[in-house]
Amino acid sequence: MTRGIEAAGPHALKCVHAGNCKEVCPVDIDISQVIHEVKKRYLKIALSKPTRWSAPPPSAVFQFPPR
């Protein structure tokens, strides 16, 4: 995670939480919990960014001129 959540997030999303990483970790780190936290933070960041499919702000909506 030295490159940040935005770099680690896409890789963390590949995890299926099988638990195999915890079984082989020599220092008993709960890697699945770390991956879960990275996923949570990454999705929070990713979902807060506007996309090209986001609704425009109310001020940008076309308004008909008064008659």
ROFIDO-764263 format. One line per 8 residues: for each residue x, y, z of N, C-alpha, C, O. Coordinates in pm, whole numbers, plus 50000, padded with zeros to 5 digits. Example, Ala and Ser with C-alpha at 12.3 -4.5 7.8 and 13.67 -1.06 7.14 Angstrom:
51319 49431 50780 51230 49550 50780 51320 49670 50780 51424 49668 50846 | 51285 49775 50708 51367 49894 50714 51290 50003 50787 51341 50114 50804
This chain:
50081 49881 50000 50000 50000 50000 50085 50126 50000 50035 50235 50028 | 50211 50113 49970 50296 50231 49969 50263 50325 49854 50305 50441 49857 | 50190 50279 49754 50153 50366 49642 50013 50424 49658 49967 50497 49571 | 49947 50394 49766 49818 50453 49794 49701 50362 49763 49713 50260 49694 | 49588 50402 49817 49465 50325 49802 49423 50317 49655 49378 50212 49610 | 49439 50426 49581 49395 50425 49441 49475 50329 49356 49425 50278 49256 | 49599 50303 49392 49681 50207 49319 49653 50064 49366 49653 49971 49285 | 49630 50047 49495 49608 49913 49551 49465 49864 49531 49441 49743 49524
49370 49957 49521 49229 49921 49513 49192 49823 49403 49126 49723 49431 | 49232 49847 49278 49196 49753 49172 49249 49611 49197 49184 49514 49160 | 49365 49600 49259 49420 49469 49289 49342 49404 49404 49319 49283 49402 | 49303 49483 49502 49227 49431 49615 49091 49379 49571 49037 49284 49629 | 49034 49440 49467 48903 49397 49420 48906 49257 49359 48802 49193 49343 | 49026 49208 49326 49039 49074 49269 49031 48965 49376 49012 48848 49344 | 49045 49003 49502 49045 48906 49612 48904 48849 49631 48806 48922 49631 | 48898 48717 49646 48769 48651 49669 48754 48606 49815 48659 48535 49848
48848 48646 49901 48845 48617 50044 48837 48467 50074 48756 48422 50155 | 48923 48392 50008 48929 48248 50033 49003 48217 50164 48985 48109 50221 | 49085 48310 50209 49157 48291 50335 49290 48220 50321 49359 48196 50421 | 49328 48185 50199 49455 48114 50179 49575 48198 50219 49674 48144 50267 | 49568 48329 50201 49681 48416 50234 49708 48415 50385 49824 48418 50427 | 49604 48409 50465 49623 48406 50610 49688 48276 50654 49769 48274 50747 | 49654 48168 50588 49711 48037 50624 49861 48031 50599 49933 47963 50672 | 49909 48101 50497 50051 48093 50462 50134 48209 50517 50256 48208 50501
50073 48308 50579 50148 48423 50630 50232 48379 50751 50178 48329 50849 | 50365 48398 50743 50452 48352 50852 50443 48436 50980 50485 48389 51086 | 50389 48557 50973 50378 48641 51092 50234 48662 51136 50205 48751 51216 | 50145 48580 51084 50004 48576 51126 49931 48710 51108 49851 48749 51193 | 49959 48779 50997 49885 48901 50964 49753 48860 50900 49749 48772 50814 | 49646 48925 50943 49515 48896 50883 49505 48974 50752 49445 49082 50747 | 49563 48918 50647 49571 48986 50518 49431 49010 50460 49408 49111 50394 | 49340 48918 50484 49205 48936 50430 49139 49060 50491 49061 49127 50423
49168 49091 50618 49113 49211 50681 49176 49336 50620 49107 49436 50599 | 49305 49331 50590 49374 49444 50526 49313 49467 50388 49285 49581 50350 | 49294 49361 50313 49236 49372 50178 49094 49426 50186 49054 49508 50103 | 49018 49382 50284 48881 49432 50302 48882 49583 50326 48800 49656 50271 | 48975 49630 50409 48984 49773 50438 49025 49852 50313 48973 49961 50289 | 49119 49798 50235 49160 49865 50111 49042 49874 50016 49019 49979 49956 | 48965 49765 50002 48846 49767 49915 48748 49874 49959 48698 49951 49877 | 48722 49879 50089 48625 49976 50143 48669 50119 50113 48588 50200 50068
48796 50149 50140 48845 50286 50116 48850 50319 49967 48817 50431 49927 | 48891 50222 49886 48898 50245 49741 48759 50272 49684 48742 50366 49606 | 48661 50193 49722 48526 50213 49670 48467 50346 49717 48392 50410 49643 | 48500 50387 49838 48452 50516 49887 48508 50629 49800 48436 50723 49766 | 48637 50619 49766 48700 50720 49680 48642 50713 49538 48604 50815 49481 | 48636 50593 49484 48593 50575 49345 48447 50618 49325 48414 50678 49223 | 48362 50588 49421 48220 50622 49406 48192 50769 49432 48084 50818 49398 | 48287 50840 49494 48264 50982 49519 48306 51069 49401 48272 51187 49396
48380 51011 49306 48424 51087 49190 48313 51094 49085 48247 50993 49059 | 48293 51211 49026 48193 51219 48919 48239 51142 48796 48358 51133 48766 | 48144 51087 48726 48173 51017 48602 48103 51088 48488 48025 51181 48510 | 48131 51046 48368 48063 51112 48256 47915 51078 48251 47839 51138 48175 | 47873 50981 48333 47732 50945 48339 47662 51009 48457 47542 50987 48478 | 47735 51086 48536 47675 51152 48651 47575 51258 48603 47591 51316 48496 | 47475 51280 48684 47378 51383 48652 47444 51521 48662 47528 51542 48749 | 47409 51613 48574 47467 51747 48582 47414 51819 48705 47308 51783 48757
47486 51920 48751 47435 51997 48865 47307 52069 48824 47289 52099 48706 | 47219 52097 48919 47091 52161 48885 47107 52290 48804 47022 52320 48720 | 47212 52366 48827 47231 52491 48753 47264 52467 48607 47249 52558 48525 | 47308 52348 48572 47346 52318 48435 47231 52260 48353 47245 52242 48232 | 47119 52232 48416 47005 52176 48345 46943 52284 48258 46923 52397 48303 | 46913 52250 48133 46854 52346 48040 46719 52393 48093 46635 52313 48135 | 46700 52523 48088 46572 52580 48130 46512 52654 48012 46581 52726 47940 | 46384 52636 47993 46314 52705 47885 46301 52853 47919 46277 52887 48035
46316 52940 47820 46299 53084 47848 46152 53114 47881 46062 53044 47833 | 46128 53215 47960 45990 53250 47993 45916 53299 47870 45976 53355 47779 | 45789 53279 47867 45706 53323 47752 45651 53460 47775 45580 53513 47690
